[in-house]
Amino acid sequence: MFDMSFFLTLLPRFIWGAAVTLGVSLAGFTLGTVIALGLLLLARSRIALARWIVAIYTSFIRGTPLLVQILVIYYALPGLTGIELSPLVAGVLSLSFNSAAFIAENLRAGLFSIPSGQFEAASALALPRHIVALKVILPQLVRNIIPPMASEFTILVKASAILSVISVVELTRTAQHVMMETFRPTEAFCTAALIYFLILFTFSVFTKRLEHKPSGAPR
């Protein structure tokens, strides 16, 4: 039976675990977006080798489980490079490299969804490239990719639970510790599940409001 007093006593530990979960997810998503921008530029390059590198990278990421990628980065990479990685750093890198492949596809799809007439009109007006990118393309691109990017972040938050296998003390690992210390799995894992739900439900509501927000104030 669920013990509310037990829940309240251990709530600070779960809040800290949730903070770590959000931290590694945000870091992985941010770094993944930066890597994805690089992948997008390489994919649009005229150099065949650059396009092949992107294709191989994307195929590898999509064709292997995230768990295996985490274990490769945490255990195998130090053996190959001699650089020791902390569980937290290895976890963030794993999430980043994984999400980059999917974010790059979101960016590509969002870019191609912009009507070609927008580019043609900007070219006809002889607008500088940076003005076209910042004032014409970027606002439309951001609006187009909000749903898939929100979905990717949601997936990343849930996937961060796998980092518990390399001892990152995020929300799931916190629940495991509490369960082993108290022998109360019901409270431990039900609390973790509730916090995951609250995080993702709040993010979902925020994202939907962002989608329906007007792109600009009327003049």
C-alpha positions in Angstrom: 0.0 0.0 0.0 1.2 3.5 -0.9 2.6 5.3 2.2 2.1 9.1 1.8 4.4 10.0 4.7 7.2 7.9 3.2 6.6 9.7 -0.2 6.9 13.2 1.4 10.0 12.3 3.4 11.9 11.2 0.2 10.5 13.8 -2.1 13.6 16.0 -2.0 15.7 13.1 -3.3 13.3 12.6 -6.2 13.2 16.3 -7.0 17.0 16.2 -7.2 16.9 13.2 -9.5 14.3 15.0 -11.7 16.6 18.0 -11.9 19.5 15.7 -13.1 17.1 14.1 -15.6 16.1 17.5 -17.0 19.7 18.7 -17.0 21.1 15.8 -19.0 18.2 15.9 -21.4 18.5 19.7 -22.0 22.3 19.4 -22.4 21.9 16.4 -24.8 19.2 18.2 -26.8 21.2 21.4 -27.1 24.5 19.8 -28.1 22.5 17.4 -30.4 21.0 20.4 -32.1 24.4 21.9 -32.7 25.7 18.6 -34.1 22.6 18.3 -36.2 23.2 21.7 -37.8 26.7 20.5 -38.8 25.2 17.3 -40.2 22.6 19.3 -42.2 25.4 21.5 -43.7 27.4 18.4 -44.6 24.4 16.7 -46.1 23.8 19.7 -48.4 27.5 19.8 -49.4 28.6 19.3 -52.9 31.4 17.0 -51.6 30.3 13.4 -52.0 32.4 12.2 -49.0 30.7 14.7 -46.7 27.3 13.3 -47.7 28.5 9.8 -47.2 29.7 10.6 -43.7 26.3 11.9 -42.8 24.5 8.9 -44.3 26.8 6.4 -42.5 26.4 8.3 -39.2 22.6 8.5 -39.5 22.3 4.8 -40.4 24.5 3.7 -37.5 22.6 5.8 -35.0 19.2 4.6 -36.2 20.4 1.0 -36.6 21.7 0.5 -33.1 20.0 0.7 -29.7 20.6 3.7 -27.5 21.8 1.4 -24.7 24.6 0.0 -26.9 25.6 3.5 -27.9 25.8 4.5 -24.2 27.9 1.5 -23.4 30.2 2.1 -26.4 30.9 5.7 -25.3 31.3 5.0 -21.6 33.3 1.7 -21.8 34.8 1.4 -25.3 35.7 5.0 -26.2 38.1 5.5 -23.3 39.9 2.3 -24.3 40.2 3.6 -27.9 41.2 7.2 -27.1 42.7 6.9 -23.6 40.3 9.7 -22.4 38.3 8.7 -19.3 34.7 10.0 -19.2 32.6 10.5 -16.1 29.2 8.8 -16.2 27.5 12.2 -16.6 29.7 13.4 -19.5 29.3 10.0 -21.2 25.6 10.2 -20.7 25.2 13.7 -22.2 27.4 12.8 -25.2 25.4 9.6 -25.8 22.1 11.5 -25.8 23.6 14.2 -28.0 25.0 11.9 -30.6 21.8 9.9 -30.7 19.4 12.9 -30.9 21.6 14.7 -33.5 20.7 12.1 -36.2 17.0 12.7 -35.6 17.1 16.4 -35.1 19.1 16.8 -38.4 16.2 15.1 -40.2 13.7 17.4 -38.5 15.7 20.4 -39.6 15.9 19.1 -43.2 12.2 18.4 -43.3 11.4 21.8 -41.9 13.7 23.6 -44.4 12.2 21.8 -47.3 8.7 22.6 -46.1 9.3 26.3 -46.7 7.9 27.2 -50.1 10.5 27.8 -52.8 8.8 31.1 -53.6 10.2 32.5 -50.4 13.7 32.0 -51.6 12.9 33.3 -55.1 11.3 36.5 -53.7 14.3 37.1 -51.4 16.6 36.6 -54.4 14.5 39.0 -56.6 14.8 41.7 -53.9 18.6 41.2 -53.7 18.4 40.8 -50.0 21.7 39.9 -48.2 22.0 36.3 -47.3 22.1 36.9 -43.5 18.9 39.0 -43.7 17.2 36.2 -45.7 18.3 33.6 -43.2 17.3 35.6 -40.1 14.2 37.4 -41.2 12.7 35.1 -43.8 13.8 31.5 -43.4 14.5 31.2 -39.6 11.1 32.3 -38.3 9.3 29.9 -40.7 11.8 27.1 -40.0 11.3 27.4 -36.2 7.5 27.3 -36.5 7.7 24.3 -38.8 9.9 22.2 -36.5 8.3 22.9 -33.1 6.2 19.7 -33.1 8.9 17.3 -34.2 11.5 18.9 -32.0 9.2 18.8 -29.0 8.6 15.1 -29.7 12.3 14.5 -29.9 12.9 16.2 -26.5 10.1 14.1 -25.0 11.8 11.0 -26.3 15.1 12.2 -24.9 13.7 12.8 -21.4 12.3 9.2 -21.3 15.5 7.8 -22.9 17.6 9.5 -20.2 16.4 6.7 -17.8 18.7 4.3 -19.6 21.7 6.3 -18.2 21.0 4.6 -14.9 23.0 1.6 -16.3 26.2 3.7 -16.1 25.4 5.0 -12.7 24.1 8.5 -13.6 21.9 9.3 -10.6 18.9 10.7 -12.5 15.3 10.0 -11.6 15.2 6.3 -12.4 18.5 5.6 -10.6 17.2 7.6 -7.6 14.1 5.3 -7.5 16.4 2.2 -7.7 18.5 3.5 -4.8 15.4 4.3 -2.7 14.0 0.8 -3.4 17.2 -0.9 -2.4 17.5 1.2 0.8 13.9 0.9 1.9 12.6 -2.2 0.2 9.5 -0.2 -0.9 9.4 -0.5 -4.7 5.8 0.7 -4.9 6.5 4.1 -3.5 9.9 4.4 -5.2 8.8 3.7 -8.8 5.3 5.1 -8.6 6.8 8.4 -7.4 9.3 8.3 -10.3 6.6 7.6 -12.8 4.4 10.4 -11.4 7.3 12.9 -11.7 8.1 11.8 -15.3 4.4 12.3 -16.2 4.3 15.8 -14.6 7.5 16.9 -16.4 6.3 15.7 -19.8 2.7 16.8 -19.4 3.9 20.3 -18.4 6.2 20.4 -21.4 3.4 19.2 -23.7 1.1 22.0 -22.5 3.8 24.6 -23.0 4.6 23.3 -26.5 1.0 23.4 -27.6 0.7 27.0 -26.5 3.9 27.8 -28.3 2.6 26.2 -31.5 -0.5 28.4 -31.4 1.3 31.6 -30.5 1.1 34.2 -33.2 4.3 34.5 -35.1 4.3 38.3 -34.7 2.3 41.2 -33.3 0.0 43.0 -35.6 1.3 46.3 -37.0 
